[in-house]
Every structure is written in C-alpha cells, then in structure tokens.
Amino acid sequence: MNLRILLSILFITITQLLFSQTYSIALTVTDISKIEGEILIAVYNNEETFLDIENAFKVYSKKVKKNTMVLNLNNYPKGNYSIALFHDEDINGKMERNFLGIPSEDYGFSNISSTVFSRPSYEETKFYLNSDTTITIPLL
C-alpha cells in the first residue's frame, strides 16, 4: 500500500472516532421513600420537548428495589441534557397529582436539589455532557 492510502485510512479512522464518541451518565437517585413501583426517567436534549415524555431524547424505567438506586445511562453524544424523573408508585406511567394539581408522587430534576414550587425550566435543569459524568438526583 502506498503512503497516501494509509494516511487516508488513518484520517478517516481518527475522524470517525472523534465525531462518534459517546459518553455515559452514572445517575444516582436518592431519597426513595417506598420500595415499590418504578422510577421513570426522561432525558431531554432541547427546550422545545422539555417535560414532554412522548418526545424525550431517551426514556427509562427501573423497578425500585432500594432507597437509593444507581443507573448507567449510556451512548450520549456531547451536548446539553436535562433529566426529569418521578417515582411511579402505581406503575401507570403518569405522574399522579392531587386536586390542586400538585404532584402526589415524588419527583426530581437534574441541578435541582430542593423542593420547587413551580415547574422548572430546561435552562435551570440542563447540564453539558462532554465526558463520562456522575449525577445525583434526590427525590423531592
């Protein structure tokens, strides 16, 4: 093989590695009050679909087995993301609310660690992913 072909193959291989690199999120969910149901997790990658689970970038559900759970979320390209989750105790796939519209199932968001009295924005909850990272979300 001549040098030109080898350099072309090397360039293509390096380019593919650089532009196809993905990262993982080690997500720890804490303060789970009841060992029942499942945790529903929605990962969003833009403001327009934020909190619209039907249009989330990725959605996961994990059976609750203990008060703190660690989930590995894999294959995310570099970019901005936001995570919203809730404890679906009755496993019906939707957030239960009381007669005032206030959530009656525990919930949490990336970058929010205390009770919120209004719906948080994508800007408040987003984080930039450019390496493998660890995120802890307490249920509120």
N, C-alpha and C positions, 0 to 999 in steps of 0.2 A: 504494500500500500504506500502511496506517496504521502508526503508530509501534509499536503493540502487537504486530503481526505481525512486524515487523522485529526487535524486541527478542526475541521468542520464537525466531525463526530463529537469531539471534546466540547466544542462550543455549544452544540445542541443539547448535550447531556447536562452541562452546567446550567444552561438557561432553564431547562425543564425542572431541575432540582430547585433552583431559586424561585421560580414562579409557581411551583406546585406544592410548596411547603405548607404543611398544616400544623396546627397546634392543638393542645389538649387543655381542658379545664378540669381541675380536680375540685368538684363542688361539694362542700360540706354543708349540710342542712342541720341546724341545731334547734333545740328547744321544742322538740316534737312532744306534745303533751300526752297523746294517746297512741298506743301501739295497735293501730287498726287502720284500715283503708290504705290509701296510697298517696304518694307525693306526685303531683302533676307539675312538670317543669316545662316552661316555654322559653325558648331563646329567640330573641328578636335581633335583626340586623339593620333596621331602619325605623324611623319615626312614624311613617305612614301606617305601618301594621302593628305598632306597639299596642299590646294588650288585646289584640285580635288573634286568639289562639288558632283560628282557622287559617291564618296567613303567617303564622310564626315561621321562622327560619328552620327550627327543629323543635320537636315536642317529645318529651319522655314521660313515662310513668314508672314508678318504682314502689313496690309493696313496702309498707312500713313494717320494720322488724325490730327497731330500737329507737331510742330517743334522739340519737344523732346518726345521720347517715352520710356516707361518702359515695359520691357518684363520679365516674370518669366520663366526661363528655369529650369525644374525640373528633378529629378531622375538621377543624375550623380554620379557614384561611385568615390571614391577617386582616384586621378591621375592627370596627366598633360593634359592640354587642350589648344587650341588656337581658337580664334574666328575671322572670317573674315566676313565682311558684305558689302553690297552695296545697294544704292538706285536705285531700278529697276523702273525708272520713267515710262517707256513704257510697263511694265509688260510682257516682253517677256522671262524672265528667264535667260537672259545672260547680262554680262557687256558690254555696248557699248563702243567702242573705236574710236578715230579719225584716220586719215590716217597715223599717225606716230605710232599707237598702244598704245597711251596714253589713259587711261580711260576718257570717257566723262560723266560718271555718278559718283556721289560721292561714296566714299568707306571708310572703316575703319577697323582697326585691334585691337585686344587686345594688350595692352602695347605699342601702337604707338599713339602718340597724335599730331604729326605734319606731314606735307607732306613728303612722301618718294619718292625718285627719282628712286628707283629700287624695285623690288619685295622683300618684307621682308621674312626672313626665319622663319621656325617653332620655332627655338630657340629664336628668337627675340620677338616672339608674344606669346609664351606659358606662362602659369601660373599653379601653383599647387593648386588643389582643395582638401581640407580636412575638410572643414566646409562650411556652407552656406556663400555666399560671394556676394558682390556688385561690378560690373564692369561698368565703363563709357567709351563709345567709341564715340568720336566726328567724324562726317563725314568730310572727307578731300576733 
